[in-house]
């Protein structure tokens, strides 16, 4: 079995032409094709703005002591 992934173009008449060399022996094969359109827009190329998710935690106490206390609870 071979798994092939490629990006190609559908022509103006709506035809998808594939010419793929394989290393398989001559004979019958089963082909599964999943067409996934690629839409390139300026929005999809821009990065998401995470600034509304940014925050700061103000920690009270010694984090190492808290970690050891939580760890010791499982013993």
Biopython code that builds the backbone (N, CA, C, O; Angstrom):
import numpy as np
from Bio.PDB.StructureBuilder import StructureBuilder

atoms = [
    (1, "UNK", "N", (0.849, -1.176, 0.000)),
    (1, "UNK", "CA", (0.000, 0.000, 0.000)),
    (1, "UNK", "C", (0.890, 1.233, 0.000)),
    (1, "UNK", "O", (1.925, 1.267, 0.666)),
    (2, "UNK", "N", (0.484, 2.228, -0.741)),
    (2, "UNK", "CA", (1.176, 3.509, -0.769)),
    (2, "UNK", "C", (0.192, 4.598, -0.394)),
    (2, "UNK", "O", (-0.977, 4.538, -0.776)),
    (3, "UNK", "N", (0.641, 5.574, 0.335)),
    (3, "UNK", "CA", (-0.172, 6.743, 0.636)),
    (3, "UNK", "C", (0.483, 7.925, -0.064)),
    (3, "UNK", "O", (1.655, 8.225, 0.166)),
    (4, "UNK", "N", (-0.275, 8.583, -0.909)),
    (4, "UNK", "CA", (0.233, 9.712, -1.678)),
    (4, "UNK", "C", (-0.525, 10.965, -1.292)),
    (4, "UNK", "O", (-1.750, 10.945, -1.177)),
    (5, "UNK", "N", (0.189, 12.042, -1.094)),
    (5, "UNK", "CA", (-0.442, 13.326, -0.847)),
    (5, "UNK", "C", (0.214, 14.339, -1.751)),
    (5, "UNK", "O", (1.437, 14.479, -1.766)),
    (6, "UNK", "N", (-0.618, 15.058, -2.518)),
    (6, "UNK", "CA", (-0.071, 16.058, -3.402)),
    (6, "UNK", "C", (-1.063, 17.200, -3.556)),
    (6, "UNK", "O", (-2.254, 17.046, -3.288)),
    (7, "UNK", "N", (-0.571, 18.311, -3.979)),
    (7, "UNK", "CA", (-1.405, 19.469, -4.278)),
    (7, "UNK", "C", (-1.350, 19.691, -5.771)),
    (7, "UNK", "O", (-0.266, 19.735, -6.353)),
    (8, "UNK", "N", (-2.503, 19.830, -6.399)),
    (8, "UNK", "CA", (-2.567, 19.990, -7.841)),
    (8, "UNK", "C", (-3.655, 20.996, -8.186)),
    (8, "UNK", "O", (-4.247, 21.604, -7.295)),
    (9, "UNK", "N", (-3.916, 21.172, -9.469)),
    (9, "UNK", "CA", (-4.859, 22.177, -9.942)),
    (9, "UNK", "C", (-5.941, 21.531, -10.782)),
    (9, "UNK", "O", (-5.678, 20.613, -11.560)),
    (10, "UNK", "N", (-7.164, 22.018, -10.619)),
    (10, "UNK", "CA", (-8.281, 21.604, -11.472)),
    (10, "UNK", "C", (-8.344, 22.610, -12.613)),
    (10, "UNK", "O", (-8.323, 23.818, -12.378)),
    (11, "UNK", "N", (-8.424, 22.113, -13.865)),
    (11, "UNK", "CA", (-8.399, 23.025, -15.008)),
    (11, "UNK", "C", (-9.721, 23.771, -15.168)),
    (11, "UNK", "O", (-10.682, 23.514, -14.443)),
    (12, "UNK", "N", (-9.757, 24.689, -16.115)),
    (12, "UNK", "CA", (-10.922, 25.545, -16.333)),
    (12, "UNK", "C", (-12.191, 24.783, -16.677)),
    (12, "UNK", "O", (-13.290, 25.287, -16.444)),
    (13, "UNK", "N", (-12.065, 23.582, -17.227)),
    (13, "UNK", "CA", (-13.228, 22.764, -17.571)),
    (13, "UNK", "C", (-13.698, 21.926, -16.386)),
    (13, "UNK", "O", (-14.696, 21.212, -16.493)),
    (14, "UNK", "N", (-12.987, 22.002, -15.246)),
    (14, "UNK", "CA", (-13.378, 21.248, -14.068)),
    (14, "UNK", "C", (-12.769, 19.864, -13.973)),
    (14, "UNK", "O", (-13.212, 19.050, -13.163)),
    (15, "UNK", "N", (-11.755, 19.582, -14.791)),
    (15, "UNK", "CA", (-11.127, 18.255, -14.784)),
    (15, "UNK", "C", (-9.887, 18.252, -13.895)),
    (15, "UNK", "O", (-9.108, 19.205, -13.876)),
    (16, "UNK", "N", (-9.734, 17.177, -13.178)),
    (16, "UNK", "CA", (-8.552, 16.934, -12.371)),
    (16, "UNK", "C", (-7.765, 15.827, -13.063)),
    (16, "UNK", "O", (-8.243, 14.696, -13.160)),
    (17, "UNK", "N", (-6.589, 16.133, -13.535)),
    (17, "UNK", "CA", (-5.759, 15.165, -14.245)),
    (17, "UNK", "C", (-4.622, 14.727, -13.332)),
    (17, "UNK", "O", (-3.872, 15.552, -12.811)),
    (18, "UNK", "N", (-4.507, 13.413, -13.147)),
    (18, "UNK", "CA", (-3.444, 12.865, -12.314)),
    (18, "UNK", "C", (-2.593, 11.910, -13.136)),
    (18, "UNK", "O", (-3.107, 11.032, -13.830)),
    (19, "UNK", "N", (-1.311, 12.094, -13.045)),
    (19, "UNK", "CA", (-0.369, 11.156, -13.660)),
    (19, "UNK", "C", (0.682, 10.914, -12.592)),
    (19, "UNK", "O", (1.608, 11.707, -12.418)),
    (20, "UNK", "N", (0.524, 9.806, -11.881)),
    (20, "UNK", "CA", (1.337, 9.543, -10.701)),
    (20, "UNK", "C", (2.129, 8.246, -10.897)),
    (20, "UNK", "O", (1.533, 7.176, -11.029)),
    (21, "UNK", "N", (3.444, 8.326, -10.919)),
    (21, "UNK", "CA", (4.231, 7.097, -10.992)),
    (21, "UNK", "C", (4.225, 6.403, -9.625)),
    (21, "UNK", "O", (4.314, 7.062, -8.589)),
    (22, "UNK", "N", (4.120, 5.084, -9.628)),
    (22, "UNK", "CA", (4.152, 4.314, -8.389)),
    (22, "UNK", "C", (5.177, 3.199, -8.515)),
    (22, "UNK", "O", (5.716, 2.957, -9.595)),
    (23, "UNK", "N", (5.436, 2.539, -7.432)),
    (23, "UNK", "CA", (6.344, 1.401, -7.428)),
    (23, "UNK", "C", (5.564, 0.099, -7.284)),
    (23, "UNK", "O", (6.140, -0.947, -6.988)),
    (24, "UNK", "N", (4.255, 0.170, -7.496)),
    (24, "UNK", "CA", (3.414, -1.015, -7.384)),
    (24, "UNK", "C", (3.486, -1.839, -8.662)),
    (24, "UNK", "O", (3.755, -1.309, -9.739)),
    (25, "UNK", "N", (3.247, -3.119, -8.534)),
    (25, "UNK", "CA", (3.216, -4.002, -9.696)),
    (25, "UNK", "C", (1.938, -3.747, -10.484)),
    (25, "UNK", "O", (0.957, -3.240, -9.940)),
    (26, "UNK", "N", (1.951, -4.098, -11.756)),
    (26, "UNK", "CA", (0.769, -3.926, -12.601)),
    (26, "UNK", "C", (-0.378, -4.765, -12.052)),
    (26, "UNK", "O", (-0.168, -5.903, -11.633)),
    (27, "UNK", "N", (-1.566, -4.222, -12.052)),
    (27, "UNK", "CA", (-2.735, -4.929, -11.544)),
    (27, "UNK", "C", (-3.784, -3.945, -11.068)),
    (27, "UNK", "O", (-3.626, -2.734, -11.218)),
    (28, "UNK", "N", (-4.840, -4.462, -10.501)),
    (28, "UNK", "CA", (-5.929, -3.626, -10.013)),
    (28, "UNK", "C", (-5.546, -2.963, -8.694)),
    (28, "UNK", "O", (-4.862, -3.554, -7.858)),
    (29, "UNK", "N", (-5.994, -1.742, -8.529)),
    (29, "UNK", "CA", (-5.777, -1.014, -7.283)),
    (29, "UNK", "C", (-7.066, -0.295, -6.907)),
    (29, "UNK", "O", (-7.910, -0.020, -7.760)),
    (30, "UNK", "N", (-7.205, -0.001, -5.636)),
    (30, "UNK", "CA", (-8.322, 0.800, -5.155)),
    (30, "UNK", "C", (-7.793, 2.197, -4.886)),
    (30, "UNK", "O", (-6.753, 2.367, -4.249)),
    (31, "UNK", "N", (-8.519, 3.199, -5.378)),
    (31, "UNK", "CA", (-8.093, 4.586, -5.217)),
    (31, "UNK", "C", (-9.134, 5.321, -4.397)),
    (31, "UNK", "O", (-10.329, 5.239, -4.680)),
    (32, "UNK", "N", (-8.679, 6.040, -3.380)),
    (32, "UNK", "CA", (-9.543, 6.890, -2.569)),
    (32, "UNK", "C", (-9.049, 8.312, -2.745)),
    (32, "UNK", "O", (-7.879, 8.597, -2.490)),
    (33, "UNK", "N", (-9.919, 9.205, -3.177)),
    (33, "UNK", "CA", (-9.545, 10.597, -3.412)),
    (33, "UNK", "C", (-10.374, 11.490, -2.498)),
    (33, "UNK", "O", (-11.601, 11.399, -2.470)),
    (34, "UNK", "N", (-9.700, 12.342, -1.760)),
    (34, "UNK", "CA", (-10.361, 13.343, -0.930)),
    (34, "UNK", "C", (-9.981, 14.700, -1.496)),
    (34, "UNK", "O", (-8.809, 15.076, -1.476)),
    (35, "UNK", "N", (-10.955, 15.432, -1.995)),
    (35, "UNK", "CA", (-10.690, 16.762, -2.534)),
    (35, "UNK", "C", (-10.936, 17.783, -1.436)),
    (35, "UNK", "O", (-12.031, 17.855, -0.879)),
    (36, "UNK", "N", (-9.924, 18.563, -1.131)),
    (36, "UNK", "CA", (-10.003, 19.574, -0.091)),
    (36, "UNK", "C", (-9.601, 20.902, -0.712)),
    (36, "UNK", "O", (-8.410, 21.156, -0.888)),
    (37, "UNK", "N", (-10.573, 21.766, -1.051)),
    (37, "UNK", "CA", (-10.230, 23.042, -1.687)),
    (37, "UNK", "C", (-9.320, 23.889, -0.801)),
    (37, "UNK", "O", (-9.454, 23.898, 0.422)),
    (38, "UNK", "N", (-8.410, 24.586, -1.429)),
    (38, "UNK", "CA", (-7.495, 25.476, -0.722)),
    (38, "UNK", "C", (-7.906, 26.899, -1.056)),
    (38, "UNK", "O", (-7.863, 27.309, -2.216)),
    (39, "UNK", "N", (-8.302, 27.645, -0.046)),
    (39, "UNK", "CA", (-8.702, 29.034, -0.228)),
    (39, "UNK", "C", (-7.649, 29.927, 0.397)),
    (39, "UNK", "O", (-7.449, 29.904, 1.612)),
    (40, "UNK", "N", (-6.982, 30.703, -0.418)),
    (40, "UNK", "CA", (-5.970, 31.622, 0.084)),
    (40, "UNK", "C", (-6.558, 33.015, 0.125)),
    (40, "UNK", "O", (-6.852, 33.608, -0.913)),
    (41, "UNK", "N", (-6.724, 33.527, 1.316)),
    (41, "UNK", "CA", (-7.198, 34.894, 1.502)),
    (41, "UNK", "C", (-6.243, 35.611, 2.438)),
    (41, "UNK", "O", (-5.416, 34.983, 3.099)),
    (42, "UNK", "N", (-6.361, 36.887, 2.488)),
    (42, "UNK", "CA", (-5.513, 37.655, 3.402)),
    (42, "UNK", "C", (-5.811, 37.306, 4.847)),
    (42, "UNK", "O", (-4.908, 37.321, 5.684)),
    (43, "UNK", "N", (-7.079, 36.987, 5.162)),
    (43, "UNK", "CA", (-7.430, 36.625, 6.530)),
    (43, "UNK", "C", (-6.761, 35.329, 6.956)),
    (43, "UNK", "O", (-6.284, 35.228, 8.086)),
    (44, "UNK", "N", (-6.717, 34.331, 6.071)),
    (44, "UNK", "CA", (-6.128, 33.047, 6.435)),
    (44, "UNK", "C", (-4.612, 33.140, 6.558)),
    (44, "UNK", "O", (-3.996, 32.323, 7.243)),
    (45, "UNK", "N", (-4.007, 34.119, 5.908)),
    (45, "UNK", "CA", (-2.562, 34.287, 5.991)),
    (45, "UNK", "C", (-2.134, 35.081, 7.213)),
    (45, "UNK", "O", (-0.982, 34.978, 7.635)),
    (46, "UNK", "N", (-3.033, 35.873, 7.794)),
    (46, "UNK", "CA", (-2.673, 36.669, 8.956)),
    (46, "UNK", "C", (-2.722, 35.807, 10.209)),
    (46, "UNK", "O", (-3.483, 34.843, 10.288)),
    (47, "UNK", "N", (-1.912, 36.163, 11.168)),
    (47, "UNK", "CA", (-1.862, 35.403, 12.409)),
    (47, "UNK", "C", (-2.944, 35.888, 13.363)),
    (47, "UNK", "O", (-3.329, 37.057, 13.337)),
    (48, "UNK", "N", (-3.432, 34.982, 14.206)),
    (48, "UNK", "CA", (-4.467, 35.323, 15.171)),
    (48, "UNK", "C", (-3.896, 36.223, 16.254)),
    (48, "UNK", "O", (-2.755, 36.054, 16.683)),
    (49, "UNK", "N", (-4.698, 37.177, 16.687)),
    (49, "UNK", "CA", (-4.294, 38.107, 17.745)),
    (49, "UNK", "C", (-4.753, 37.544, 19.088)),
    (49, "UNK", "O", (-5.951, 37.510, 19.371)),
    (50, "UNK", "N", (-3.805, 37.102, 19.915)),
    (50, "UNK", "CA", (-4.115, 36.523, 21.214)),
    (50, "UNK", "C", (-4.099, 37.553, 22.339)),
    (50, "UNK", "O", (-4.142, 37.176, 23.510)),
    (51, "UNK", "N", (-4.039, 38.830, 22.017)),
    (51, "UNK", "CA", (-3.902, 39.848, 23.057)),
    (51, "UNK", "C", (-5.082, 39.866, 24.031)),
    (51, "UNK", "O", (-4.916, 40.265, 25.184)),
    (52, "UNK", "N", (-6.276, 39.437, 23.586)),
    (52, "UNK", "CA", (-7.422, 39.420, 24.494)),
    (52, "UNK", "C", (-7.357, 38.262, 25.486)),
    (52, "UNK", "O", (-8.150, 38.215, 26.427)),
    (53, "UNK", "N", (-6.424, 37.327, 25.292)),
    (53, "UNK", "CA", (-6.298, 36.178, 26.184)),
    (53, "UNK", "C", (-5.130, 36.318, 27.158)),
    (53, "UNK", "O", (-4.936, 35.468, 28.027)),
    (54, "UNK", "N", (-4.363, 37.378, 27.013)),
    (54, "UNK", "CA", (-3.169, 37.565, 27.826)),
    (54, "UNK", "C", (-3.563, 38.067, 29.207)),
    (54, "UNK", "O", (-4.435, 38.923, 29.351)),
    (55, "UNK", "N", (-2.912, 37.523, 30.203)),
    (55, "UNK", "CA", (-3.168, 37.967, 31.570)),
    (55, "UNK", "C", (-1.943, 37.712, 32.428)),
    (55, "UNK", "O", (-0.898, 37.285, 31.938)),
    (56, "UNK", "N", (-2.090, 37.978, 33.708)),
    (56, "UNK", "CA", (-0.987, 37.776, 34.615)),
    (56, "UNK", "C", (-1.522, 37.228, 35.921)),
    (56, "UNK", "O", (-2.518, 37.719, 36.454)),
    (57, "UNK", "N", (-0.856, 36.212, 36.427)),
    (57, "UNK", "CA", (-1.231, 35.598, 37.686)),
    (57, "UNK", "C", (-0.342, 36.164, 38.781)),
    (57, "UNK", "O", (0.882, 36.180, 38.656)),
    (58, "UNK", "N", (-0.963, 36.623, 39.841)),
    (58, "UNK", "CA", (-0.190, 37.107, 40.988)),
    (58, "UNK", "C", (-0.171, 35.978, 42.013)),
    (58, "UNK", "O", (-1.201, 35.648, 42.602)),
    (59, "UNK", "N", (1.002, 35.390, 42.221)),
    (59, "UNK", "CA", (1.147, 34.225, 43.087)),
    (59, "UNK", "C", (1.479, 34.669, 44.499)),
    (59, "UNK", "O", (2.343, 35.519, 44.714)),
    (60, "UNK", "N", (0.783, 34.082, 45.450)),
    (60, "UNK", "CA", (1.041, 34.383, 46.855)),
    (60, "UNK", "C", (1.629, 33.129, 47.494)),
    (60, "UNK", "O", (0.983, 32.081, 47.484)),
    (61, "UNK", "N", (2.801, 33.205, 48.032)),
    (61, "UNK", "CA", (3.435, 32.058, 48.674)),
    (61, "UNK", "C", (4.604, 31.537, 47.867)),
    (61, "UNK", "O", (4.962, 32.077, 46.820)),
    (62, "UNK", "N", (5.192, 30.461, 48.392)),
    (62, "UNK", "CA", (6.352, 29.844, 47.762)),
    (62, "UNK", "C", (5.879, 28.723, 46.839)),
    (62, "UNK", "O", (5.317, 27.740, 47.321)),
    (63, "UNK", "N", (6.090, 28.840, 45.532)),
    (63, "UNK", "CA", (5.592, 27.821, 44.610)),
    (63, "UNK", "C", (6.200, 26.439, 44.831)),
    (63, "UNK", "O", (5.535, 25.431, 44.593)),
    (64, "UNK", "N", (7.459, 26.374, 45.285)),
    (64, "UNK", "CA", (8.098, 25.082, 45.525)),
    (64, "UNK", "C", (7.437, 24.373, 46.704)),
    (64, "UNK", "O", (7.220, 23.162, 46.656)),
    (65, "UNK", "N", (7.119, 25.111, 47.750)),
    (65, "UNK", "CA", (6.450, 24.528, 48.912)),
    (65, "UNK", "C", (5.069, 24.015, 48.522)),
    (65, "UNK", "O", (4.674, 22.926, 48.939)),
    (66, "UNK", "N", (4.335, 24.785, 47.731)),
    (66, "UNK", "CA", (3.008, 24.366, 47.287)),
    (66, "UNK", "C", (3.118, 23.108, 46.431)),
    (66, "UNK", "O", (2.319, 22.184, 46.584)),
    (67, "UNK", "N", (4.097, 23.066, 45.535)),
    (67, "UNK", "CA", (4.284, 21.896, 44.688)),
    (67, "UNK", "C", (4.589, 20.660, 45.526)),
    (67, "UNK", "O", (4.015, 19.598, 45.284)),
    (68, "UNK", "N", (5.479, 20.777, 46.505)),
    (68, "UNK", "CA", (5.815, 19.632, 47.354)),
    (68, "UNK", "C", (4.614, 19.183, 48.180)),
    (68, "UNK", "O", (4.417, 17.985, 48.381)),
    (69, "UNK", "N", (3.817, 20.121, 48.654)),
    (69, "UNK", "CA", (2.620, 19.778, 49.423)),
    (69, "UNK", "C", (1.646, 18.995, 48.561)),
    (69, "UNK", "O", (1.106, 17.980, 49.003)),
    (70, "UNK", "N", (1.415, 19.453, 47.338)),
    (70, "UNK", "CA", (0.507, 18.734, 46.440)),
    (70, "UNK", "C", (1.053, 17.353, 46.097)),
    (70, "UNK", "O", (0.296, 16.386, 46.019)),
    (71, "UNK", "N", (2.347, 17.260, 45.893)),
    (71, "UNK", "CA", (2.965, 15.983, 45.560)),
    (71, "UNK", "C", (2.880, 15.007, 46.728)),
    (71, "UNK", "O", (2.645, 13.814, 46.532)),
    (72, "UNK", "N", (3.071, 15.513, 47.931)),
    (72, "UNK", "CA", (3.024, 14.653, 49.117)),
    (72, "UNK", "C", (1.625, 14.140, 49.412)),
    (72, "UNK", "O", (1.476, 13.123, 50.089)),
    (73, "UNK", "N", (0.594, 14.825, 48.919)),
    (73, "UNK", "CA", (-0.784, 14.359, 49.118)),
    (73, "UNK", "C", (-1.015, 13.010, 48.461)),
    (73, "UNK", "O", (-1.912, 12.273, 48.872)),
    (74, "UNK", "N", (-0.228, 12.670, 47.449)),
    (74, "UNK", "CA", (-0.434, 11.425, 46.694)),
    (74, "UNK", "C", (0.354, 10.260, 47.264)),
    (74, "UNK", "O", (0.262, 9.141, 46.760)),
    (75, "UNK", "N", (1.109, 10.509, 48.286)),
    (75, "UNK", "CA", (1.921, 9.410, 48.888)),
    (75, "UNK", "C", (1.128, 8.680, 49.909)),
    (75, "UNK", "O", (1.628, 7.735, 50.520)),
]
sb = StructureBuilder()
sb.init_structure("model")
sb.init_model(0)
sb.init_chain("A")
sb.init_seg("    ")
for serial, (resi, resn, name, xyz) in enumerate(atoms, 1):
    if name == "N":
        sb.init_residue(resn, " ", resi, " ")
    sb.init_atom(name, np.array(xyz, "f"), 0.0, 1.0, " ", f" {name:<3s}", serial, name[0])
structure = sb.get_structure()
